Amino acid sequence: MVQAQTPKREFRGAWIATVNNIDYPSSKSLTSAQQQAEFIKILDQHQQAGINAVMVQIRTNGDAFYPSELAPWSEYLTSKQGKAPEPFYDPMAFMVAECRKRGIEFHAWFNPYRAVPNINTTVLDAKHVAVKHPEWLLPYGNLRVLDPGKPEVIKHITEVVMEVATKYDIDGVHFDDYFYPYPSTGLTINDSATYNRNSRGILNRADWRRDNVNILVKTIADTLKAVKPWVKFGISPFGIWQNKTTAQPLGSATSGLQSYSDVYCDSRLWLQKGWVDYIAPQIYWNIGLAVADFSILVPWWANNVFDRHLYIGHAAYRINATDVVAWQNPSQMPTQIRLARSTAKVQGSIFYNTNTLNKNLLGFRDSLITKLYKTPALMPQMLWKDAVSPDSPKNLTANLTDKGLQIKWQKPIVGVSEMEKIRGYVLYRFADSETVDITNSAAIRGIIYKDTTAFSDTDIAQQAIRYTYVLTAFDRLHNESLASNMASVAMVTGIEDNEVFTEAKLNQNAPNPFDDYTKITYKLERASHVSLKIFDIMGTERSRLVDEYKSAGEYSYDFHNLNLETGVYFYSLQTQGGITVKRMIVIR
């Protein structure tokens, strides 16, 4: 087995945007059943592409995609703010459960401050915070955001986040890049009244605004740690912290908008203080862009991550864009991923957005499936949250049956705390004389995200004589146990899959696996009596295809399957010079 190029541990995320129905649901007017079917389809597509985490936007503008005491139902879900789904169901509970079935982490994506996208056109429900507390709003043109400088706002946002975190079994809390409003020509932030009442002795207004955001970030971090310490907290800021200047030598060699001074986010400080578990900067630019080069920004963030996790935010929506030639190159996004992987301290990627990712623009999604995310990945460990691994599974066994290889084991004994619970198992498979090495991601036969003690391995079409399996258990934060005992199984019983002479050549049947038809070809170096037969795994003859004298030459046999059920079979070619055997798989 060739060592895989994909990491064994890697965060592979996708944003699912609900604002303006960008990704989900596709329309405000879907029925509850249609919403559920659409979300399942999205998850199935992501699972097929190797995605192991989704950031689902459950609060866009002071609204909710769940029944809430603090916010009205989102208009993007039911066409009218405050209107519940009909027939009623809890979208959050549904989405979390569906993610759990597939081993996909669910990160609840909040827009903490955004309240009213357009004060002139947005129809607000009586439950909306802008109606209940208009004094909390900070105007910016037609936009209204919750004023970050008000202690009441910090308290309210914390309550909103914790309502979700305590009610649902989420894996993470996620903020994006919207904090103070992005600069707009002709507009200024008028927060003098708030500053005068609550300056906290900070003389510089910009420093005060950054401190307001810092207080919220720290408050969320501290509260989550106290209530649900296993829930991850991550933020996806604008891709540039500060540009490098004489006054700011720590910045990046860029010349774009700066989140530090333009939206008052000191993301580097959040990492330095350990308030966030991961940062996912939106590096939505191509490699080589003069003002913001992807290849410059990735190592800058890696050098400033302070031992927290760094996941790169990629602009999937820019693939095949017509305004920049670089985005029309099919290698742009795969190269970005490889560049990120080759950079120390980068531990994953997140793609914006789901809709464009699943369109397979320039074949990028195909490249995830066939190359970049070909093998499954565990999550990177967050040792500052939990560094204790579970015990190993016990008594692993592997047995060959007519339905494939049946793997069974006993669960490890675990404690009752959430940190100790088993989240799943990793099954490793090694063929013939391969070294048993659980650091080899190519050996992962499957990551099993369910409470079970059995697995059926039906992918046994390759010509291995013997398989050796080991199993590990992992907990909620993907701390992995040591390997179980080894379980080996010979792929033949009573006969062998081999080739012991050169006077005849038996080729692998094609197609294989097959249903009702396959072709068997062979070559005779000299004339001989020929016997071509099919056996089951117990060595019982099931069909005699050829039994006659033949001259030297190449031959083929079209086998039409009439009575072989799903399972593993063998076909043998016997001549006067010896016998050779190959394995075939029937799937019906």
N, C-alpha and C positions, 0 to 999 in steps of 0.2 A: 504494500500500500504506500503510495507516495504521500509524503507529508503535505497536508493542505496549506494553502496560503491564507485561508481565512482564520481569524483569531478564534480561540475557544470561547473567550469572553468578549462580548461586544454589545453595546447598546445600539439597537437598530430601530429607530423611532419614526413615527409619521404624525404630523399634525392633522387633526380632523376639525376643520373650521366650520362653525355653525352660523356665524354672523353673515347676514345677507345670503344665507343658504349656499355658501361657497362649496362646501363638501357634503354637508349632511344637515338636515334632510334636503333632498334635491329640490323640494318645493314646500311652501308653507301649508299646502292643502292636502298633504298625504294623510291617509287614514292611519290609525295606530298600527294595524297589521302591515301596512306598506312601509311605515317607518322602521319597524322591527326587521322586516325582510331586507330593507336597504342597508341597515347597519350590519346585519349578518353577512351580506354580500361583501361589504367593505372589509370586514374582518377576515373573511375567507380569502379575499384577494391579497390582503396584507400578509396573512399567514403563508400563503403560497410563495410570496416574494421574500420570505425570511424576516419580515418585520416582527419584533418581539415586544414593542411598546407603542402605545398610542397616546397622544395628548389630545383629549377631547374637550372642546370649548363648551363649558357648561354654564358660563356667565359671560355675556357679551356686553351688555349695557345696563347693568343693574337688574338683570332679569335672571331666570333660572330654567334649567332643563330638568328640574326635579321639583317635587312638592316642597315648598319652603315657607317658613314662617316669616322670612325676612325679605323676600323678593317675589314678584309676580312671575307667572309662566311666561316664557319667551314667545314673542310674536313669530320668531323663525321656526317654531315648532308647530304652532296651531293657528297661525295667520292673525291672531289678535292677542296683544299682551294681556296677561291675566287669565286667558282661557285655557282650561285643562284639556288634556287629550281625551278624545271620545272614540271608542270606549276608553275608560280611564285605565292607565297603567303608569308605573313609575319608570321613565326612560333611564334614569341613572342606575337603578337597581338592575334593570334589564341589560344595559350596556356592560356594567361591571361583571355580571354573571356570564355573559357571552365571551368577554375577554378571558375570564378565568378558565372557561372550557378549553380555550385554545392556547393557554400559557402565554398570553399577551398581557403585559402590564398596562394598567389603566391609570393614567395621570390626569387628574381633574384640572382642566385649564381655565383659570379665572382671568378676566380683565378687572383688576381691583378697583380702579378709579373711574373708568369710563361709565357715564351715566346716561346722557341723552345725545345721540349723534347729531340731531338737528332739532333745536328747540321750536322751530317754526312748523315742522311737519310730523314729528314723532308723536303718536297718540299714546299717552301714559295711563297705566292702570292706577287706581287709587292706592294700591299697595306699594307702588314704586317709591324708592327712596327720594326721588326728586319731588314727588308730591307730598310725601310725609315730612320731609326735611329740606325744603328749598334753601334754607340758610346754610346748608352744607355744600352748595354748588359753587363751583368756580367757573365763570363764563370765559369763553375764548371763541369769539365770533359766534357762530350758531351752535357750537359745541358746548356741552356742559359736562364737566368732570367733577368728581368728589374732591373737595379741597384737601390736598395731602397735608396741609399745615394744621388742620383741626384735629384735636385729640379725639373728638366724637367720631370722626371719620375712621381713624385708625382702629378704634374700638369696634365700629360697625363692620369694617372689612374683616377683622379678625373673627368676629362672630359668624359672618357669612362663610368663611373658610372652614371654621370648626364645625358648623352645622353639617357640612358635607363630610368632613373627615370623621366625625363621630358616628354619623348615620350609615355611612357606606364603607365597604371594605376596599377602599382605594389603595393604590400603591404609591401614588405621588400627588403632590400639590404643585401646580405649574403656573407661573406668571409669564406673560410675554413682554414685549418692549414698550408697552403703553403706560407711561407714568405721568409726568407733567406733559402737556400737549407739545407735539412737535412744532417747531417754529413755522409761522406762516406770515408772509409779507403783510405789513400793515397792522398786525395784531400784537398786543402785549398782554402779559399775564398780570392781572390786577389783583394781587393778594396782599395789598398793604394793610388792610384792616386785620386780616388774620395774623400777619407778621407783628403788627403793633401789639396785639393782644397776647401773642405767644412766641416771642422771639427767642426765649430761653437764653438771652444774653449773647446770641450769635450776631455779630455786627454785619457780616457780609450776607446779602440776600441770597445769592447763589449757594453759598455754604449752608444756609438755613434750609433752603429747599432740598438740597441733597440730604441733609440730616433728617428732614421729615420722612423722606423715602426710606432712609436707613432705619428709622425707628419702626416703620411698618415691617420691613424685612426681618429685623431682629425679633419683633414681637411674634410674627408668624412662626419663625424658627423655634423660638423658646416655647411657644404654646404647643406646637406639634410634638416637640421633644418630650414635653411633660405628659401629654395625653396619649399620643400614639407614636412612640419613638421609632417605629419601623417605617413610618410613612416618609418617603423622600420629599425633599423640597428643592425645586429647581426653578431657575429663571432663564429666560431667553432674551437677553438684551440686544439692542442694536449692535452691529458687528464691530464698531470702533469705540473703544473706551475714550482715549485721547490721542490726538496726533502728536508725534514727537516734535518737540521744539526745544529751544534753549531753556525756556522756562519750565518745560515738562519733559525731561530726558527719558522718563519711563514710558512714554507713549509709543505707538507704533509708527512705522515709516509710511504714513498715509496722509491724505489731505482732504478727507471727507467730513461729513457731519459727525459730531462727537456726542456720545450719549452723556458723558460727564457734564458738559456745559450746556448742551442743547435741550436735554430732557431731564437733567439733574439726577442721573443715575451713576453712583460710584460702584460699579459692578466689581471692580478690582478689590475694593474694600470688603465687599460681601464675602469674597473668597478668602481674603486675608484673615477675616474674623471667624471664618468657618460657619457663617450663618446659613449658607446654602450648601446642599449636598452635591449639586451639579450646576454647571453653567452651560448654556447652549447658545452661544453668540450667533446671531443671524448673519453669517458671512455670505451674503446673497450676491456676490460679485464673481466674475470669472477670473481665472488665472491670467495674470499679466495686465489687469486693469491698472492704469497709472495711479489713480487717486485712492484705490482700495484693492490691492492685489490679494487674492485669496491665498497665494503661496507665501505672502508676508504675514498676513493676519493669523493664519493657523499656528505657526510657531510662536508668534507673539502671545497668543492666549495660552499656549502650552507652557510658556515660560512664566506665566503669571497666574497659574491656577491654584497654587499653594496647597497641593495635595488633596484638592477636591476633584471631582470628576469633570472632564471637559468633553462635551458632545458637540460636534460641529453642526450648525444649522445650514442646510443646503437648499438652494433655490430650485427645487424641481419645476416650479412654475416658469422658470426662465429657459428650460430646455427647448431648443429650436426657435428661440425668439429671433425675430427678423431684424431688430434694431442693432444687434451686436453680433458680428460674424462668429466670434468665439463660441457663442451658445448654439450655433448651427453645426458644430463639430460633435459627432456622436461620442467622441472620447472625452469631452470636457467633464462631464459628471463622474464617469468611472475614474478618471485621473484625479479628480478632487478626493474621491474616497480613498484611493491608494496613497495619495499624498498625506491625507489625514492619518491613515493607518501607519505610515512610516514615521510619523512624528511622535516622539516619546510624550507620554501623558495624555494623548488623545485616546479616548476610550469608546468612541462611537459617533454616530451620525443621526440627525433627524431631518426629515424631508418635508418641505412645505411646497405644495399642499397635496392632500390625498387625491383630489380629483385629477390633477395633472399627472401625478405619479402613476395612477392606474390607466392613464391613456397610453402609456408605453411610448412616449415621444422618443424618437430616434432609437427605439429599441432598448431604452435604459432599464425598464422593468425586467425585460428578458435577461439583461446582463446581470441583474441581481439574482434571478432564479438560477441561471446556469453557471455563473462564475462567482460574483462578489459575495453573495449570501447563500451559496450552494449548500453549505453545511450549517446546521443549527448552532446557535450560540447561547451560552449562559450569560447572565448579566454580570458586569464588573462588580467586584465586591466593594462594599462600603464598610471597611473595617472599623471606622470610627463609630459606626452605629451598632455593629455586631461582628465580632471576630471569632465566635465559637461555632465550630462545625458540628453537625449531627453525627451520631454513630452510624456505622456502616450497615447496610442490609445484610441479612444472614441467609445461609443455606441456599445459595443460588444453584439452580439446576437448569439444564437445557436438554430437551428431548426432541428427536426428529419424529414427526408424525406425518400422515398424509395431507395435513393442512399446513405444513410448514414446521418451523422450529418453535417449540413452546418453551418460553422462559418463565420460571417461577422463582419466588423468593419469599423470605419473611421480613416484615417491616422491622426497622430498628426501634428500640424503646426510646420514647421522647418524653419531655416534660409537657406541662400544660400551658406554658406561656406562649404568646404569639411568636416570639422570636425562636422558640424551640420546635415549632411545628414543622413537619415535612411538607414542602411545597411540591416536590416531585422527585423523579429519578433520572439518572443518565445511564443509558445502556451503551456499553462499548463492545465492539466486535472486532476480532482479529482473525485473519485467515492463515491457515497452515502455520508457517514458522515465524510469522510476524511477532515482534517484541510487544508484549503487553505494556502499554504506556498510555495512561489516561490524560497526559498532556497533549496528545495527538488528536486534534479536532476532527481529522479525517476518519478516525475510528469510531466516532459517535454514530451509533445506529439509530438512536432516537432519544429525545428528551421527553419524558413521560410526565405530563402535568395532570395527574389524577391520583386518587387514593385507590391504589390497586396493588396486587401482588403477582400479576401475570402480564406477559407481553407475547404476542405472536409475531415472529419474524418471518415474513413471507418473501422478502427480497433475497432470495438465495439462488439466483440464476447464474452467478459467476462460478467458475469451475474451481472451487476450493474443495480439498479433501476433508478438511477439518476446520471447524470454527471454535474459537475460544471467546467466552463472554466474561465480562466483569460488570458490576453494577455499583453505582454510587447514589447516595441520597443527598438532596440539598434542601436548605430551609428557605424561609421567606425572602431573605436577602441574598440567596444563592451562595451561601457558604456550603462547600461541597465536602462530603465525608471522604474518608479513605475508601479504597476499592473493596468490594466484597471478595469472597473466595472466587476462584476461577471455575468456570463450568465449560467443559469442552464436549463437543459432539462430533463424531465421524459422520460424514455425509453419505455414507453407503452402509448397507447392512446385507451381508451375504455376498455382495459383489463389490467390485472396486471401480472407481472412476479413474481410468488410467490409459496409458498408451505405451505398450511394452515392446512393440516391434515395428519395423520400418517397411515391411513388404506390403502393407496396406495402410491407407490414411483415411481415418474417419473424421469428418468435419462436424463442427457444431451445427445443429439444426437451426433453421431460420424460417419464420420468426421464432424467438424464444424469449419469454414465455409465449404460449399460443393458446387458442381456444379450439377451433375445429379443423385447423389445417397447419401443417408445417412441412418443410422440405428437408430431407436428409441426403447428404451427398458423401460419396467416398471414392477413393482411387485405389486400384489394384496395380501393383508393380509387376505381377506375373499372374498367370491363370491359376485359378483355385476354386474349390468348392466354397461357396459363400453362404453364411447364415447371418441374417440381420433380424434382431429381435428387440422387443420392448419388455422391460421388467418393472414391477413396482419396487418400492424401497425394501420390501421383505425378500426380494429375490424371486418372486413369483412371475413366471412368464405371462404377459398380458396380450401380446400380439406377435405373430411371426410374419415378417414383411418379405423376406427373401430367403429361399432355401434351394439353391441351385448352383451349378457349375458356371463360372463366368470367365471370359478372357480378360487379359490385362486391359486397363482403360479406366475412364472416369464414368461414374454412374450417379444417378439421383433417384430418390423415391419420394413420391408425393403421398404423405400420410394424411388421410382424412379421419379425424378423430370421431368415433361414433360412441365409444363407451368409457373413455377415461375421464374420471372426475378431476376436480381441482386437486393438485398435489404434485409431488416430486416423483419423477420416473427416470429410468435409465434405458439407453438403447446400446446394444452391443453388436460389433462386427467381428465375426469369427471366420478365419480362413485357415488354410493348412499351416500358415506360419504363426498363428497365435490369435489373441483376442484383444480388442480395445473397446473401452466403454466411455460413453459421454452421458451427461445428465441433461434432462429436459424438464421444463415446468409447464404444467397445464393450469390455466386460470379460466374458469367458466362462470 
